[in-house]
Amino acid sequence: MEVSLAVKLAVIASGAYLWIGMLTGVWKYLQIARSPQARAHYYVDIAHRSSLLYAPASLILAVLAYYSLFDEWLNLLCVILNIAFFSFSIGAYILHGVLKDTTNQFKEPHQLGRFQLPRILMRLAMYALIFAELGGTGLLLLGAGLALF
């Protein structure tokens, strides 16, 4: 059986997130080494940890897509939605770590560097993330569950 594009994409994303986790780990260490409190910026730490957590999560998506009985296009869409939001999250954490603009991106006003983001933008982004990640993973889980049982 040939491996689908959804599975390939999830595996490559897993490796990329692991590598980003390692790179942000170096960044975190350098900040810790230079800090009088021996601490990295809050979002540098979050970027490091989330990257390392999204790596195995992407492998789980690959396995679910591999076993799913749904059409390839649906499995691919589910994987892409998850990977897009995983990547967006890591990118936002890295950006906040670089800018050192907040220690809580949900605290109002929502800061992005010198700019303030509208509350509705943050809420819509979170609703989209919830829908995409829960929906995409749920469909892959259903497809794999139906195929395996």
C-alpha positions in Angstrom: 0.0 0.0 0.0 1.3 3.4 -1.0 1.5 6.0 1.8 -0.9 8.9 1.3 0.0 12.5 1.1 -1.8 13.2 4.4 0.5 10.7 6.2 3.6 12.0 4.5 2.7 15.6 5.4 2.0 14.7 9.0 5.3 12.9 9.4 7.3 15.7 7.8 5.5 18.2 10.1 6.4 16.1 13.1 10.1 16.2 12.2 9.9 19.9 11.5 8.3 20.6 14.9 10.9 18.4 16.6 13.7 20.4 14.9 12.0 23.7 15.8 11.7 22.5 19.4 15.4 21.8 19.4 16.2 25.2 18.0 14.0 27.0 20.4 15.6 24.9 23.2 18.9 26.4 22.3 17.3 29.9 22.2 15.8 29.2 25.6 19.1 28.0 27.1 20.9 31.1 25.8 18.3 33.3 27.5 18.5 31.3 30.7 22.3 31.6 30.7 22.2 35.4 30.2 19.4 36.1 32.7 20.1 37.1 36.3 17.0 35.0 37.3 18.1 32.1 35.1 14.9 32.3 33.1 13.9 32.6 29.5 11.1 34.8 28.2 7.7 33.3 28.8 6.9 32.8 25.1 10.4 31.4 24.3 9.6 28.7 26.8 6.1 28.2 25.4 7.5 28.0 21.8 10.0 25.4 22.9 7.5 23.2 24.7 4.7 23.5 22.2 7.0 22.5 19.3 8.1 19.4 21.2 4.4 18.6 22.0 3.2 19.1 18.4 5.9 16.7 17.1 4.3 13.6 18.6 0.8 15.0 18.0 1.6 15.1 14.3 2.8 11.5 14.3 -0.5 10.5 15.9 -2.3 12.4 13.1 -0.2 10.4 10.6 -1.2 7.1 12.2 -4.9 8.1 12.3 -4.8 9.3 8.6 -3.0 6.0 7.6 -5.8 3.9 9.1 -8.7 6.2 8.3 -11.3 4.8 5.8 -12.3 8.2 4.7 -11.3 9.5 1.2 -7.8 10.8 0.9 -9.0 14.4 0.3 -10.8 14.4 3.6 -7.8 12.9 5.5 -5.5 15.4 3.9 -7.8 18.3 4.8 -7.9 17.2 8.4 -4.1 16.9 8.6 -3.6 20.3 6.9 -6.0 22.0 9.2 -4.2 20.7 12.3 -0.8 21.4 10.9 -1.8 24.9 9.9 -3.0 25.8 13.4 -0.1 24.0 15.1 2.3 26.1 12.9 0.4 29.3 13.4 0.5 28.8 17.2 4.3 28.1 17.3 4.9 31.1 15.0 2.9 33.3 17.3 4.8 32.1 20.3 8.1 32.7 18.6 7.0 36.2 17.5 6.0 37.1 21.1 9.3 35.7 22.3 11.3 37.8 19.8 9.2 40.9 20.5 9.0 40.4 24.3 5.7 42.2 24.0 3.6 40.2 26.4 3.6 37.3 28.9 -0.1 36.6 28.1 -1.3 36.9 24.6 -5.0 36.7 25.8 -4.6 39.7 28.2 -6.4 42.7 26.9 -5.4 44.8 25.1 -4.0 42.1 22.9 -0.4 43.2 22.0 1.6 42.3 19.0 4.7 44.4 19.2 3.6 48.1 19.2 0.2 47.1 17.8 -3.0 46.2 19.6 -5.2 43.5 18.0 -9.0 43.8 18.2 -10.7 41.4 20.7 -12.8 40.0 17.9 -9.7 38.9 15.9 -8.4 36.9 18.9 -11.8 35.3 19.5 -12.3 34.4 15.9 -8.8 32.9 15.7 -9.5 30.8 18.8 -12.9 29.6 17.5 -11.3 28.7 14.2 -8.5 26.8 16.0 -11.0 24.9 18.2 -13.1 24.0 15.2 -10.2 23.0 13.0 -8.2 21.0 15.5 -11.1 19.3 17.2 -13.0 18.7 14.0 -10.0 17.5 12.0 -8.7 15.2 14.7 -12.2 14.0 15.5 -12.8 13.0 11.8 -9.4 11.2 11.6 -10.2 9.4 14.8 -13.6 8.4 13.6 -12.2 7.2 10.2 -9.5 5.2 11.9 -12.0 3.8 14.5 -14.4 2.7 11.8 -11.6 1.1 9.8 -10.1 -0.8 12.8 -13.3 -1.9 14.4 
